[in-house]
Amino acid sequence: GFVVGHAGLYQALAMFAVAYFIIGMTVLSVCAIATNGALDAGGAYYMISRALGPEFGGSIGIMFFLANVCGSALYVLGLVEAVVDSFGIPPGQKAGTGVHVLPQSYWYELLYGTVLLALCLLVCLVGASIYAKATFLIFLIVAGVLGTILVSFFATRPTGVPIRLPHLNGSEIENGNFTGFSLATLRDNLGGGYGVDYTTGQMMSFSSVFAVMFNGCTGIMAGSNMSGDLKRPSYSIPRGTISAVLFTYLVYNLLAFLMCATCSRTLLQKDYGFLRDISIFPPLVTVGIYAATLSAAMSNLIGASRILYALARDDLFGRALALAKKTSASGNPVMAVILSWLVVQLVLFSGKLNTIAGVVTTFFLLVYATVNLACLALEWASAPNFRPTFRYFTWHTCLLGIAGCCVMMFLISPVSASASLGFLLLLLLALHYLSPSSTWGYISQALIFHQVRKYLLMLDVRKDHVKFWRPQMLLMVQNPRGSARLIDFVNDLKKSGLYVLGHVELQDLDMLPSDPLQPQQDSWLSLVDKLNVKAFVSLTLAPSVRHGVRQLLFTSGLGGMRPNTLVLGFYDDAAPQDGLARHPAFTSAREEVPLGFPPLRAPAAPKLLSPREYVGIVADALKMLRNVLLARQLESLDKAWELRRAASPPPSIHVWPVNLLRPDSARYADTCSLFLLQMACVLNMARAWRRACLRLFLCVEAGAMPHAQEEKLRQLLKDLRIQAQIQLVPWDAVTRLHWQTCQGPSGGQEEEEGTVNFPANATQVSDEYVCAANKLVLEQSPTPAVRFLYLPRPPADTSLYPLYLHQLELLTRGLGPTVLVHGVSAVTSTQL
């Protein structure tokens, strides 16, 4: 009567259609999730938490608990209103007459509500079985009342109905009419005629009427809330819920039409209990109203208690809900029932039914939207294990349900909707950071996998362009204990590219009972988390380190995301240092260092690979067109100290883009030099290194027009948009040591030990020259945080590999953190 009286028949039918459209879409999602596996206590909370994870599940669980609590209070207040309407002392009278003996005031109505809520509490404390029997009895009563009401519309003769309304300190009488079936009455009630709600004194509108009406439709979750008490929830929930929705929708529409055709608008708007006045047996209508509202109040109270119990049992809120875990001997969560009753009692202090209707409706719509979201996520994830036996849904129905809920939330009350979403966001953030990890499975992982696979297929390597090149690193790590700072440094070098930590285990799978790499995977992933680097982990078994690196270079990555740069630690005789023990991520008193990695190699212990094999790895990578970086003494780089020190000038990065081991062919614009410049620039672009100053060294000889060379290099840097200082370095004294006469065959043994050919027999480089080049680099001040040097290509003659490595060791000796770089691909662009 309230809905039809204010909204009229057309708008009332539209409200029912919108409400049941939202409810219908949600019911399809509920049925799909309910038939996809075993359900436990918690209903919608259980479905959402197991589908969307603990953050969404816990936050929506609290919202759903509050929705049921407020709903229970709403129905108790509605019952109080009906009782006072039937037995209350009329306004303006001090003493009651006949059956009208109950005093009317805020505190008296609060007392009546408390008594009625205590009755609901007693039923719920006994348990679900007595509740089920009570609700079945109530269903029979309501069905009988509904039958008499339908008969009354046809059997009752037209009559006038006096309506007593409060007015100032007294009351006044208005007359409403029951006209019987009348075309004129139907015409008068077709359109909207919003007026003042006589219980609250507020002007009604479409949104406020819809908010009150929608609460009569929220019982669809009553069955799913009892999922832990049902014998076969996957069978009972779809059938019971769909039947209830269809039945109530038909009844609401039928009653709306009959009321509009027989009752005047004054009667509908000013007397919400008019059905008693037109019934053939008025007391039965009163009993039906009491029974229906009492059943709804109990349903919401027991639903709230089951949600609270499920939240407590999942430990999402720790000790805050520990009390709600306690159950009776029969398994009834009595403490959850009592706590829910207390919260409902607090809500009763709001006093008026329509005051909290908007908040309740907003909460329920938010829960329904999230149920649809859970089903949509499961459908879009395309997980093979999502196989609900209920198939009458698609992602379109889920999306329509979400859209309908969100639109109606903001139409009903933009303020309540915004506040509810803000509250939900706060709960999400709190649970994300504070709740323990769960073993339920995260739908986000399934959705991420689905999308990543799709976009990886779209990432076409044939469409690669140098403008969008980025480093994709494969860092080979023997033992993370000795490589913590190197791992962190390469993380700064990747520039949002792929980063893979590779490790080779020297074992033969044929001789092992199982894969030894699987137990190590968790340790490596924990390391990545602790060091806060954005890296993947790739482990392999191989008979030698060289074969293992080849495997990883061939197989790491997918599609267009494959490593294009190999990073190796330097091969020298320095004793490894345990960097994990000193790393800030592992020095906290709460953290334990052991991650399952073996102790570091003793200084005197043999290495896992020979110098020849090490250089062979570099040669293999270059043959496979991978860029190579060799990092020396990076474990001595204290990035935090270098970058946070207050001293002036700021820390610097020294760049030597010339092949110091080939002074006769030193150029600044070959592919390798440009790649070296690019890597230094990438490091300087990283957030942690932006304060550092990029310093480029230009080696010049007397009489070679150094200023012309400097201007040419400056123009190159300008074209490449690289901000760097250029410093001229005279190196005549160094190159003079290089220009020496080639020794003949007579000194063959001495020549083989003291020189090496790069890459053909055109040039000879002596140890004396290399030491002079090392001294030249070392003398440049101020001392940089890190140096980038040109890495020459290994000689074609594999017998010269040890000598090649010896020359690199001499060149970088005592330089501190140094990166030797060799690039094989064009990586710079001057185009838009």
Buried (B, 14 or more C-beta within 10 A) or exposed (E): BBBBBBBBBEBBBBBBEBBBBBBBBBBBBBBBBBBBBEBBBBBBBBBBBBBBBBBBBBBBBBBBBBBBBBBBBBBBBBBBBBBBBBBBBEBEBEEBEEEBEBBBEEEBBBBBBBEBBEBBBEBBBBBBEBBBEBBEEBEEBBEBBBEBBBEBBEEBEEEEBEBBEBEEEEBEEBEBBBBBEBEEBBEBBEEBBBEEBBBBEEEBBBBBBBBBBBBBBBBBBBBBBBBBBBEEBBEBBBEBBBEBBEEBBEEBBEBBBBBBBBBBBBBBBBBBBBBBBBBBBBEBBBBBBBBBBBBBBBBBBBBBBBBBBBBBBBBBBEEEBEEBBEBEEEEBBBBBBBBBBEBBBEBBEBBBBBBBBBBBBBBBBBBBBBBBBBBBBBBBBEBEEBEBEBEEBBBEBBBBBBBBBBBBBBBBBEEBBEEBBEBBEEBBEBBBEEBEEBEBEBBBEBBEEBEEEEEEEEEEEEEEEEEEBEBBBBBBBBBBBBBBBBBBBBBBBBBEBBBBBBBBBEBEEEEEEEBEBEEBEEBBBEBBEBBEBEBBBBBBBBEBBBBBBBBBBEEBBEEBBBBBBBBBBBBEEBEBBBBBEEBEBBEEEEEEBEBEBEEBBEEEEEEEBBBBBBBBBBBBBBEEEBBBBBBBBBBEBBBEEBBEEEEEEBBBBBBBBBBBBBBEEBEBEBBBBBBBBBBBBBBBEBEBBEEBBBBBBBBBBEEEEBEEBBEEBBEBBEEBEBEBEBEBBEBEEBBEBBEEEEBEEEEEEEBEEBBBBBBEEEBBBBBBBBBBBBEBBBEBEEEBBBBBBBBBBBBEBEEBBBBBBBBBBBBBBEBBBBBBBBBBBEBBBEEE
